[in-house]
Each structure stands twice: as structure tokens, then as C-alpha cells.
Amino acid sequence: MGQTLSEPIVEKHTDHGGDKRFNYAVSSMQGWRLSMEDAHTTLLDVKDSEGKSTGVSFFAVYDGHGGVSSANFSGQELHNHIIQSKAFAAKDYEAAIKEGFLSADAQLRDDEQFQAEFSGCTAIGALLTADNVLYVGNAGDSRAVLSSNGKTIPLSYDHKPTNKTELQRIQDAGGFIEFGRVNGNLALSRAIGDFEFKQNHDLPAEKQIVTADPDVIRHEITPEDEFIVVACDGIWDVLKSSEVVHYVQKHLARGESLSQICESMMDTCLAPSLGNTGVGCDNMTVIIVALLQGQTPEEWQEGIKRRYLERHPNGLDSPDPQVGDSISPASTPGGAQASLTQLPSSVVEVSEDDVVTHPDETLQRAHDAGVEADIHAVAAAAISGPSPMADRIGSGETPMSEDSTDPRDEVEQEGKKQKVEGEGNEEHHSKEA
């Protein structure tokens, strides 16, 4: 789980802002780790090189490992690479995100001050256009989710070395998997930086052992969409996607601000003591973006409260989950585990962890039971009911960039992430975002 302090640093670094379209808050905490290696970006109105408005908003989290340089660079520069791309000028935002990730990675590699740098970082960014279309680019295992009328919609899928598509690329580039890690070292398979895994000069950037090439999911904002959560795996290792959405809903219904919710969520995810799993011991960063939909912030929050209490009349008094809680099918609103009852002829039990971390294996189980559905329909059933994305994804409106990895092709081996004893010491120089 990496080297740790004897006591966690629980000081929070919190910011908030808003305009007519969005309200947001972001908070970060070092926790048990020896240093803080996360970075983030929160821009309500991204400016171009001449200082003019581009009409887009951008919210991103960068979870560093092996040092903070890659994350800091990404937090300062990655969005600039997106808006300076030819694709952005043509309003091809999916291609712009892809170009931006790869261009930022290339600049970092060519910068002399980073020549001896061995750090890397995950990158997940949510770009919202002036015409209410959301694009989420992801490289790594940070994550974004959307709350839509109380339902949880995944906006990214984790990139793990044991996923089928990731494993194939790693092996084709000359790498291998050991202890569930790239070359026995890196616990994720896409990242900015990590140039020691990008040394095959016969292959393009997209085909390297570790690549910065992002998956991109497109979602048209609907009147039912409420808020977006973007966070590093310090949050997602402890709380499931539906738990995070429910947590935000409940605390909004209690009248808390977005800043208070970000801070309390990190406290909830913080391990009370060091254990041998490392869960709850990571750096943490979380962004919550309220989609105001023409409402004032007060009207928006009151609407969240009303809908929450309609679904959970006694929900305000329910305890928050804690590190190490055993999650049962009934303990998570919306269902941490559910039969695919929305799909015909199904007796398959799936969890949302299955969907997000090894979607193809989950989909195959559904197909073996006679269910014909795409991964987003399975996700909708596993997490919190039918998803407004499900009809668009897989029906001709492509949610991902042309060259991106389809989550239906990804497989992760059985079981949870393997932990390496002594990670971070002189014998094991493993990296974990």
C-alpha cells in the first residue's frame, strides 16, 4: 500500500465556485501517505491562448504516483493541450480530448526538467460544452459518475493491467503482468508520464506498454441530470459509485454545502488506523459539480432534497458507510448488487464493482444466461435502474472516441486488486496511483 505516516494528515484544501450553469466544490487531503501527489483543475470558463472564452468548462483530477511532477504538470497544462488542438477548433471534442492527453504526455516527456522524472498520474477530466454535452476522458483508475434523478451512471471504466484489451496491448509492446501489475510494478495500465513503460520506439504512443490514450464517453445533459462526481481512487477504493452518489444526495438533503460534503466524504473514506489492505490510506481528491439546469443553487439543492426524501423517507438518519464495512445487497440504496430484473430471462447476480472493473466478464455472464444487452444496460441494472445513457450507447450514437477501448472488450481476473507486501520499499519499487 506504499509507505505511510504514523498518523494521517487530515488538513483539507478546499475551494468552491459557480456561475449560472454550475456550482462546484473540490477538496483534497494527504491522509496516511508520506506526501500529497494529487492535483486537480476546476475551470468554469476555459480561456484560449488569447484569454478569450472557449465556452467550455473543465473539471479534472490527476492522481500521482512515484512523485507529484506529472500530476502538477497535468493540472496546469492538460486542458490547454485540449483547447489548442485542431479537433477542438472543429468542435470535435472527443478527438480533442484524445489529442490533448497525448500531446500533454509528449510535452512532459520532452521537457528537460522532467528528463530524470519517474512519476506518473492518472487523468480523468469532464468537459462540458456550451450546448450541454458532457465529455469525460479517462486514462487510469480514477473515476467519474453522474447522478440522474437519483440514479448512478458511470462516466468512466477503470484501466487495469489484467483487463483483456489492456493486457493484449501490454504484451504486444513487450511488457508482462506480475502480481496484477505492469511489469510487476504499476497497478494501472494508462497514465500520463511513467515513461519507463513507453520506450518501444517502433510503436506509436497509443500502443505503448502504458499509454496516455484516453477513453472518452459522451453524454448529452438531460433535465434529470443532477450532479457529477470526479475523484481519485482514494475515494473509489472505499465507496462504490452508487454509495458516493447516495452520500452526496443525503448530505445535500441535510442542507450541507458542496464543500462540506467533499470534506466529510474524505473523512468517511479515511482509514482510522493502518491495516494490511491499504484501503483508506491513500491521498484523496474529490470534485462535485452541480448541474443547475436554470435553477438557483438553493432551488437546485431543494430539488435534490425533495427527490431524495421521496425515495428514502427516513434516509436522513441513516449512518454513512465506513472503511471496512461489509456491503450487502440491501445496504446500498439502489443496490450494490442486483439481479438483472430489467433484462429478460436473467438470473445473473452482478455487482457494480464487476461492471466498472471487469465489464466484459460481467457482460459474458449475462449473455451466458440468455440476456442480450450492452454493458451500460447491465450497469444500469447493477447500480440503480435503467440508465438514460443505455439507449444512446450501443445504438449508433458512439459514446467513445473512435480508437478508444470499448469496455465490452475488457476483462479483469477474478478477485480484488492484489496488494504487494513491502510496496514502496527498497525491494519493491511498485507504483500505485
N, C-alpha and C positions, 0 to 999 in steps of 0.2 A: 504493500500500500504506500510505499515511499517513506522517506524519512519524516519524522514528526516532532513536534514540540512536546514538552512535558505538560503544558497547559495551552488550550486553544486561545488564539487572539480573536476576540468576538467584536471588536470595533467595526462598525458598519460605515461604509462610504456610500451615501445615498444622494440621489439627485431626482428631480422631477421637472416636468414642463408640460406644455399643452398649447393647442390652438383650437380653431373652430372644428377641426376634424378629429383630433386625437388628444388624449391625455396619456401621459406615461410616467412611470417611476422606474428607477433602476437602483439596485443596491448590490454591494459586493462585500465579502468577508473572507479573511485569510483562513480562519479556522485553525485546524491542527497542523497544517503544513508549515514547513520552515520559512517559506516565502510566498508572496502573492504573485501568481503567474497568469491571472486572468486579465483581460482588457475588454472594453465594450465601446460601442458607438450608439449614440441616440441623437438623431438629426431629424427635426420636424420638417425642415426645408433644406434639402441638399443644394448647395451652390456649385456652379461650374467654376472653371478656372478664372473667369472674369467677374466672379462674385454675383452672377445672375441666378435667379431661382430656376431650378430644373423641374419643379412641380412634383417632385417625389420626396417621400420620407423614407428613412432608413434606420433600422434598429438591429444591432448585431452583438453577438457575444463571441469572444475568442478565448478559448481555454488552453493556456500554455502548458508545455511540459519541457523539461530539460533546460529551463530558463524562461525569461519573460520577453526577450527581444522580439521574437516572431509575433507574439500576441500584441505587444505595444505597436509594432510596425503596422500590423493589420488594422488595429483600432484607429490609427491615424491616417492610413493610406488606402485601404482596400476599396472603400466606397468611391474614392477619386478615380481609381482604375476602372470601376464600372461606368461612371458617368462620362469618362473620357474615351470610351470605346466607340467605334463606328456603329456598332449594333445599338448602343443607347441613343445615338443621334437619329437612328432609323426607328426608334421606339420598339425594337426587338429586345425586350427586357430579359427574356430567358437567355438569349445569346450574350447579352451584355454582362449578365452575372457570371456566366461561364468565362467569358473573356477577361473580366475583371479579376476573378480569382486567380486564373493562370498568369495574367500579366503581373499582378502584385507578387506572386510567388517568384516569378522570373526576376523582378526588380530586386527583391530581397536577396536572391542568390547572387546577383551581380554587384551588389553594394559591398564595397571594400570593407566597411566597418563590420560586416557580418560574415567575412570570409572564414573566420575560425568559429563561427556560431553553430552549435549543435542543437539548438532549440527548435521546437515546432509548436503549432497550435491548431486546434480545431477551428472551424469558422462556420458560423450559421448567421445568415442575415436575412431580414424581412424587408423587402422593398415594396412600398405602397405607392401606386400611381395616382395622378390627379383624378382619373376616371374610376377609382375604387377597384383596382385589380391588385391583388397581393401576389408577390413572387417571393418564394423562400428558397435561397440557395444554401446547400449544406455540404460540408466536407468534414467528416469525422463523426463523433458521437455526442456532440451537444444536440439540443433538440428544440423544436418549436411546436406548439399546439394552439388550436383555435377553439374558443368556446362559442357555440352557435345555439342559441336558445337552450342553454344548459347542457348541450351535447358536446363531447370531446372529439375534435377532428385532428388527426395527426397531420402535421405540415412537413415532416421530415422522417427519414428512416436511418437508423444508425449504420455506420460503416465499420464493420468488424472484420478482422482478417479471415475469420472462418466462414463468412458469407460466400456463397458459391461464386458469384461474379468477382468478388474481391480476391478470393483465393486463386482463381484462374489467372487474373492479371498479375498477381504477385509471383506465381510460379513461372509464367511466361517471361517475366522480366528477370528471372534468375534468383528470386527470393524463396523463402520457405516459411512454414509456420511451426513454431515450437512453443509449448505451453500456451497455446491460443494467441501467440504474439508474432508479429512480423519479425522474422529472423531471431525469434526468441526475445525480442526487445520491446517493440512498440505495440501497445494494446489497441490501436485503431489503425485503419488502413488508408485513410485520406487525411491530408493535413497541409497547411501552409508551413513551409520550412522543412525540417527533417531531411536535409539534403544528402545525408549519408545513404538514404534509400532512393536517391534519384540520380544514380551515377551511370546508368546504361545509356551511352551516347548514341546508340543505334536506334533508340526508341524515342517517340515524342513524349511530352510531359504527361499526357493522358494515360500513357501505357507504363509508366514507371512503377517500381515496387510499391511506393507510396505516391499518391498523386493529389494535387490540389484541385483536380477537376470536380466541380460540384454537381450533385443532383439538384434539379430545380423543379419545384412544384408551383403550379399556377392556380389561383383561386379567386373567383370573382366575389367581391364582398356582397352579401345579401342583407336585407333588413334584419334578419335574425342573428347575424354575427355580432358578438358582444365584445370580446377582447382576445388578445394574443399574448401568449407567454413564451418568451425566448430565454433559455437558461443553459448552463453548462451541466455536465453530468454529476457534479456535486449535489444537484437537486434531484436529477432523474434516477440516480442510484438508490435514492431513499424513497421517493414518492413516484407512483405510477402517473402516467399522463392524466388519467381521469381524476386521480386524487389531487393533483395540482389544480386542475380546473375547479373541482369542488371546493378546495381550500380557498381559492380566490373568491368564488361566489359567496361562500358562507361568511367570510370576513368582510366582504363588501356589504352584505346584508346586515352585518353587525354595525355598520356605519364607519368602518375603518378606512383610512386613505390608502391609495396605492402604495405610497412609501412605507406605511406601517405594515402592509401586507407583505411586501418584499422582505422587510427586515424580519418579521415574525416567521415567515416561511423558512428562512435560512436558520433561524434558531431551532425550528422544528426539525430540520434536517441534520443539525449538528449532533454528532455522537457525544453522549455525556461522558464517555471515557474511551480510551483506546482499546480496541479489540483486535482480533486476528483477521477480520474481514476487510478492514479499511473503510467500510460503509459509514458515511457521515463524517469522514476525516479529511475531505478534500476542500480545496478552495471552492467558493460558491459565488456565482453571479446570476441574478435574475432580473429580467425586464418584463414589466406588464404594460401593454398598450391598450388603452380603452378606445373602442371604435364608437365615437359619439353619435354617429348617424343623425346629425342635425339637432341633437339634444344638448342641453347644458350638462356639465359634469354632474350636477345634482339630480337632474332628471334621469340621466343615464344610470346613476347608481340606484336611484329609487326603483327604476325598472328592473334592474338585476335583483334587488331585494324582493320585489313583488313576485317575480317568477320563481325565485328560489323558495320562498315560503309556500307557494302553490305546490311545488314538488316535494318539499320537506317541511311540513308544518311545525315540527319540533326540532328542526335541524340546527337552529342557532345554539342550542345547548349541547350539541354532540361534541365529543372531545376530538382534538386533532390527532392524526396518526403520529407515532413516534418512531425513531430509529429502532429497528429490530422487531416492530410489530408484525405479527403473523396476519397476512391479509387473506381473508376468506371471501368466497363469492358474495356473501351478504354484507360484508363490512365496508365495501366501497360503493357509494351512490353511483348508479349507472352500471355497476357490476364490474369488479376486477376480473371476473371470469363469467362466461355466459354461454349457454347453448346458442347455436346459430338459428334461433327460432324465427328470425325474419327471413330465413332462406329455406327453400323446400327440402324435404326428405333429410333433415340434418339431425344427427345425434352427436355431433362433434362438440367437445368442450375445448374452448380456446381461451387464452388469457391475453391481455393487451401487451404484456411483455413478449409473448410469442409473436404477435403481429409486428411490433416495432423492431425487434431484434433479429427475428428469422422468419420473415413473411412468407417466403416461398414454401418452407416446410409446413407452415400453418395452412397455406392455401392448398397444398397437396393433401393434407389430412381431410380438408373439406371436400375436395374433389373425389378422394377415395370413398367418401360417404355418399357420393352421388350429388354433391352440391356444385353447380356451375356458377361461379361468382368470381369477380376480381378481388384483389387484396383489399381494396377500400370498402367493399361491401362486407368482407369478413371483419375488417377493422371496426366498421360501424356496429356490427352485431356484438363484437367482443368488448367494445368500450362503452358505448352508450346509445345504441339505437341507430336508425338509418341516418346516413351522412349525406348532407347536400352535395358533397364532393363526389359521392359514389356514382351518380348518374353521369357527371361530366367526365370523370376519369374512366377510361376504357370505352368511351362511346364516341370517339372521334375528336374530342377536344383534349389534346395531349397535355397532361399536367406536368410533363418533364421535358427538359431540353432534348433535342434530337439524339445527342450522343450520350445522354446520361444513363445511369443504371436503373433499370426497371426493378422495383422492389420485388416483383413476382419472380425474378430470376435469382434472388438472393436466398442463401440458406446458411443458418448458423448451427453448429453442432449442438447436441443436447446439453442441457445444463447451464448453469450460470457462468459468468466470466471466471476464468481460472486466475487465482492470485499466486504470485511468485514470492516465496519466502525470501526475505532479505533484499527485496527490491529497493534499488537506490543505493545499496552499499557497494563496497569495492568489488565484490564477487559478481553482483548482478547490476548492470547499468541499464536496467529496464526503465522505459519511459511510460508514464501514464498521464493522460490529459485530465 
